[in-house]
């Protein structure tokens, strides 16, 4: 069974987008290269926005009970006040 195309990781997409913006800002690309980079950047932006929306929905689902938001203190293992740099 062939593998379906896996969506790129959010962080990888963001890194690639930042790289594209840097290359566009230098002004060293040809018009064709700039347009191609711009198109790729738009696709990456949409993918990142989609990933953020999905994450937001997941957070909402996990923090709502009975239709009302639930705010709870979350403990993180291995993290205490002595390890936090102020």
C-alpha positions as CSV (number, residue, x, y, z in Angstrom):
1,X,0.0,0.0,0.0
2,X,1.6,3.3,-1.0
3,X,2.1,5.9,1.6
4,X,0.0,9.0,1.5
5,X,1.9,12.3,1.3
6,X,2.8,13.3,4.9
7,X,2.1,16.9,5.8
8,X,5.4,18.7,6.5
9,X,6.2,19.4,10.1
10,X,5.1,22.9,11.3
11,X,8.5,23.9,12.4
12,X,10.1,22.7,9.1
13,X,7.5,24.7,7.2
14,X,8.1,27.8,9.2
15,X,11.9,27.4,8.7
16,X,11.4,27.0,5.0
17,X,9.1,30.0,4.9
18,X,11.7,32.2,6.8
19,X,14.3,31.0,4.3
20,X,12.2,32.0,1.4
21,X,11.5,35.4,2.8
22,X,15.2,36.0,3.4
23,X,16.0,35.1,-0.2
24,X,13.2,37.3,-1.5
25,X,14.4,40.2,0.6
26,X,17.9,40.0,-0.8
27,X,16.6,40.9,-4.3
28,X,19.1,38.5,-5.9
29,X,16.5,36.3,-7.5
30,X,15.2,36.6,-11.0
31,X,11.6,37.5,-11.6
32,X,10.7,33.8,-12.3
33,X,12.5,32.6,-9.2
34,X,10.9,35.3,-7.1
35,X,7.4,34.2,-8.3
36,X,8.2,30.6,-7.7
37,X,9.4,31.4,-4.2
38,X,6.4,33.6,-3.6
39,X,4.0,30.7,-4.6
40,X,5.8,28.3,-2.4
41,X,5.7,30.8,0.5
42,X,1.9,31.2,0.1
43,X,1.5,27.4,0.2
44,X,3.6,27.2,3.3
45,X,1.8,30.1,5.0
46,X,-1.5,28.3,4.4
47,X,-0.1,25.0,5.7
48,X,1.1,26.8,8.8
49,X,-2.2,28.6,9.4
50,X,-4.0,25.3,9.0
51,X,-1.7,23.6,11.5
52,X,-2.2,26.4,14.0
53,X,-6.0,26.2,13.6
54,X,-6.0,22.5,14.2
55,X,-3.8,22.9,17.3
56,X,-6.2,25.6,18.5
57,X,-9.2,23.3,18.0
58,X,-7.4,20.6,19.9
59,X,-6.6,22.9,22.8
60,X,-10.3,24.1,22.9
61,X,-11.5,20.5,23.0
62,X,-9.1,19.5,25.7
63,X,-9.9,22.5,27.9
64,X,-13.7,22.6,27.7
65,X,-16.0,20.5,29.8
66,X,-19.8,20.8,29.4
67,X,-19.4,23.6,26.9
68,X,-17.5,25.8,29.4
69,X,-13.8,26.5,29.4
70,X,-11.8,24.8,32.2
71,X,-8.7,26.5,33.3
72,X,-6.5,24.2,35.3
73,X,-2.9,24.4,36.5
74,X,-0.7,22.1,34.6
75,X,2.4,20.6,36.1
76,X,5.3,19.9,33.9
77,X,7.6,17.0,35.0
78,X,11.1,18.0,35.7
79,X,10.4,21.7,35.9
80,X,10.5,23.6,39.1
81,X,11.0,27.2,40.1
82,X,14.8,26.7,40.6
83,X,15.1,25.8,36.9
84,X,13.4,28.9,35.5
85,X,15.7,31.8,34.5
86,X,14.1,35.1,35.2
